[in-house]
Amino acid sequence: MTILGDVSPHAKTELFPAGGRTALSSALMSNYEAVAFGQISTSEAADRLISQVEQTVQD
Protein backbone atom coordinates (compact mmCIF):
# COMPACT_ATOMS: atom_id res chain seq x y z
CA MET A 1 0.00 0.00 0.00
CA THR A 2 2.91 2.32 0.59
CA ILE A 3 4.05 1.97 -3.01
CA LEU A 4 0.52 2.62 -4.29
CA GLY A 5 0.39 5.79 -2.19
CA ASP A 6 3.73 6.92 -3.58
CA VAL A 7 2.72 6.28 -7.18
CA SER A 8 -0.77 7.70 -6.93
CA PRO A 9 -1.48 9.75 -3.81
CA HIS A 10 -5.14 10.07 -4.84
CA ALA A 11 -5.73 6.33 -5.28
CA LYS A 12 -8.51 4.86 -3.19
CA THR A 13 -8.33 1.34 -1.76
CA GLU A 14 -11.29 -0.86 -2.66
CA LEU A 15 -12.25 -3.66 -0.31
CA PHE A 16 -13.85 -6.82 -1.64
CA PRO A 17 -16.69 -8.33 0.35
CA ALA A 18 -16.18 -11.65 2.12
CA GLY A 19 -15.51 -14.34 -0.46
CA GLY A 20 -14.57 -11.74 -3.06
CA ARG A 21 -11.11 -13.13 -3.72
CA THR A 22 -12.49 -16.62 -4.24
CA ALA A 23 -15.17 -15.27 -6.58
CA LEU A 24 -12.55 -13.33 -8.53
CA SER A 25 -10.32 -16.39 -8.86
CA SER A 26 -13.26 -18.52 -10.04
CA ALA A 27 -14.32 -15.87 -12.56
CA LEU A 28 -10.78 -15.55 -13.90
CA MET A 29 -10.42 -19.30 -14.29
CA SER A 30 -13.79 -19.91 -15.94
CA ASN A 31 -13.26 -17.07 -18.41
CA TYR A 32 -9.70 -18.20 -19.14
CA GLU A 33 -10.92 -21.72 -19.86
CA ALA A 34 -13.77 -20.48 -22.06
CA VAL A 35 -11.26 -18.53 -24.18
CA ALA A 36 -8.75 -21.39 -24.21
CA PHE A 37 -11.37 -23.82 -25.53
CA GLY A 38 -12.66 -21.37 -28.14
CA GLN A 39 -16.06 -20.91 -26.52
CA ILE A 40 -15.84 -17.12 -26.32
CA SER A 41 -13.55 -14.34 -27.56
CA THR A 42 -11.13 -12.46 -25.36
CA SER A 43 -13.37 -9.39 -25.57
CA GLU A 44 -16.37 -11.40 -24.43
CA ALA A 45 -14.32 -12.88 -21.59
CA ALA A 46 -13.20 -9.43 -20.46
CA ASP A 47 -16.79 -8.15 -20.48
CA ARG A 48 -18.00 -11.22 -18.61
CA LEU A 49 -15.22 -10.94 -16.02
CA ILE A 50 -15.99 -7.29 -15.34
CA SER A 51 -19.67 -8.11 -15.01
CA GLN A 52 -19.01 -10.95 -12.60
CA VAL A 53 -16.66 -8.87 -10.45
CA GLU A 54 -19.10 -5.94 -10.35
CA GLN A 55 -21.85 -8.32 -9.22
CA THR A 56 -19.59 -9.72 -6.47
CA VAL A 57 -18.71 -6.26 -5.20
CA GLN A 58 -22.36 -5.17 -5.17
CA ASP A 59 -23.59 -8.24 -3.27
Residue frames relative to the residue before (quaternion, step in Angstrom):
aa qw qx qy qz dx dy dz
M 1.0000 0.0000 0.0000 0.0000 0.00 0.00 0.00
T 0.5900 0.5729 -0.3732 0.4295 3.56 1.08 -0.59
I 0.6541 0.5065 -0.3156 0.4647 3.57 0.92 -0.88
L 0.6321 0.5266 -0.3355 0.4589 3.59 0.93 -0.86
G 0.6611 0.5089 -0.3026 0.4608 3.59 0.94 -0.84
D 0.6471 0.5123 -0.3135 0.4697 3.56 1.07 -0.72
V 0.6941 0.4751 -0.2723 0.4672 3.56 0.95 -0.90
S 0.8064 0.0218 0.0329 0.5901 3.56 0.90 -0.91
P 0.2317 -0.8224 0.5035 0.1279 3.58 0.02 1.26
H 0.6935 0.4631 -0.2778 0.4768 3.60 1.20 -0.37
A 0.4260 0.7110 -0.4609 0.3171 3.59 1.28 0.05
K 0.2369 -0.7643 0.5878 0.1195 3.52 -1.08 0.81
T 0.3972 -0.7111 0.5292 0.2377 3.59 -0.90 0.90
E 0.1864 -0.7657 0.6072 0.1013 3.56 -0.92 0.96
L 0.2203 -0.7757 0.5799 0.1156 3.55 -0.91 0.91
F 0.3440 -0.7187 0.5664 0.2105 3.55 -0.90 0.94
P 0.5142 -0.6184 0.4823 0.3472 3.57 -1.12 0.57
A 0.7025 -0.4248 0.3322 0.4643 3.58 -1.25 0.19
G 0.8005 0.2446 -0.2072 0.5064 3.56 -0.89 0.93
G 0.4332 0.7378 -0.4340 0.2823 3.57 1.28 -0.06
R 0.6563 0.5085 -0.3221 0.4549 3.58 0.95 -0.80
T 0.6395 0.5128 -0.3213 0.4741 3.56 1.02 -0.78
A 0.6499 0.5134 -0.3096 0.4672 3.57 0.96 -0.86
L 0.6467 0.5129 -0.3176 0.4667 3.58 0.99 -0.81
S 0.6520 0.5134 -0.3117 0.4629 3.58 0.93 -0.87
S 0.6567 0.5077 -0.3023 0.4687 3.58 0.96 -0.87
A 0.6583 0.5057 -0.3056 0.4664 3.58 0.96 -0.88
L 0.6376 0.5214 -0.3260 0.4640 3.58 0.97 -0.83
M 0.6919 0.4874 -0.2857 0.4496 3.57 0.84 -0.97
S 0.6818 0.4860 -0.3097 0.4506 3.60 0.81 -0.89
N 0.6703 0.4782 -0.3047 0.4787 3.59 1.00 -0.75
Y 0.6049 0.5459 -0.3428 0.4674 3.58 1.07 -0.71
E 0.6825 0.4843 -0.2877 0.4657 3.57 0.88 -0.94
A 0.6330 0.5340 -0.3361 0.4485 3.60 0.98 -0.80
V 0.6557 0.4785 -0.3049 0.4981 3.60 1.03 -0.76
A 0.6578 0.5350 -0.3123 0.4284 3.58 0.87 -0.94
F 0.7491 0.3718 -0.2083 0.5073 3.59 1.03 -0.75
G 0.5537 -0.6727 0.3605 0.3331 3.57 1.26 0.38
Q 0.4027 0.7351 -0.4606 0.2920 3.58 1.20 0.41
I 0.7887 0.0365 -0.0062 0.6136 3.58 1.12 -0.68
S 0.5367 -0.6082 0.4737 0.3431 3.56 -1.28 0.35
T 0.6578 -0.4951 0.3783 0.4232 3.55 -1.27 0.21
S 0.6267 0.5361 -0.3347 0.4559 3.59 1.06 -0.71
E 0.6511 0.5003 -0.3105 0.4789 3.55 0.98 -0.85
A 0.6399 0.5272 -0.3219 0.4571 3.58 0.99 -0.82
A 0.6457 0.5160 -0.3200 0.4629 3.58 0.96 -0.85
D 0.6624 0.4993 -0.3036 0.4688 3.59 0.92 -0.89
R 0.6560 0.5107 -0.3047 0.4646 3.56 0.98 -0.87
L 0.6455 0.5282 -0.3174 0.4513 3.57 0.95 -0.88
I 0.6550 0.5059 -0.3087 0.4687 3.57 0.89 -0.93
S 0.6479 0.5259 -0.3061 0.4582 3.56 0.96 -0.87
Q 0.6748 0.4938 -0.2904 0.4652 3.56 0.92 -0.92
V 0.6652 0.4913 -0.3058 0.4718 3.59 0.94 -0.83
E 0.6272 0.5250 -0.3397 0.4644 3.61 0.96 -0.79
Q 0.6473 0.5149 -0.3190 0.4626 3.58 0.96 -0.86
T 0.6451 0.5250 -0.3160 0.4565 3.60 0.97 -0.85
V 0.6740 0.4944 -0.2913 0.4651 3.57 0.91 -0.91
Q 0.6861 0.4934 -0.2866 0.4512 3.60 1.00 -0.76
D 0.6127 0.5831 -0.3495 0.4029 3.60 1.12 -0.61
